[in-house]
Amino acid sequence: MKQLPDESLLLEILEIVKATEAKASEMYEISKQISHNTQIQATKREEARQLNGQPFPDD
């Protein structure tokens, strides 16, 4: 019969999994914010072009 790891090892693995999940969640939120900011900048760039034909400062 296959032997399971001891409880302390399983708890250590669980902590690693929880920390990894928390980091992944944090990275997802950062990614969403970057995407949102990129969309806002693109919208502002397009509005500037439509209003006065001037390029956006970072073009």
N, C-alpha and C positions, 0 to 999 in steps of 0.2 A: 504494500500500500504506500502511496506517495505521501511524504511528510510535508506538512505545511510549515511555512516560516513561523518563527516565534512571534508572539504578540508585539514585542517592542519593534521588530522589523516591520511588521504590518502597519503599526502606528506611524513609523517614520515614513513609510511609503505614502500613507494617507496624507501626511503633512506636506509632502512634496507635491502630491497631486492637487491639494487645495491651493498651495502657493502658485502652482502653474496655472490653475484655473483663474485665480485672481489676477495674475499678470496678463493672461490672455484677454480677460474682460477689460482690463485697463487699456491694453493696446487697441482693442476694438473701439472703445470710447474715443481714444486719441485719433484713430483713423476716421471715425465719423466726424469729429471736429475739423480735421484737416480737409476732408471732403466738403464739408459745409463752407468753410472759409474759402476754399478754391472756387466754389460755385458763386459765392458773394462777389469775389474779385472779378470773376468772368462777367457777371452781370453788370458790375460797375463799369468795367472796360467797355462793354457793348453800349451801355447808356451814354458814356462819354462820346463814343464814336457817333452815335445817332444824334446827340444834341448839337455838337459843334464840329464834328469831323476831326477833332484833335485826338491824337493817340493817347492812350493811357500812359502814365509816367514810366511804367516798367516795360513798355513795348520796345 
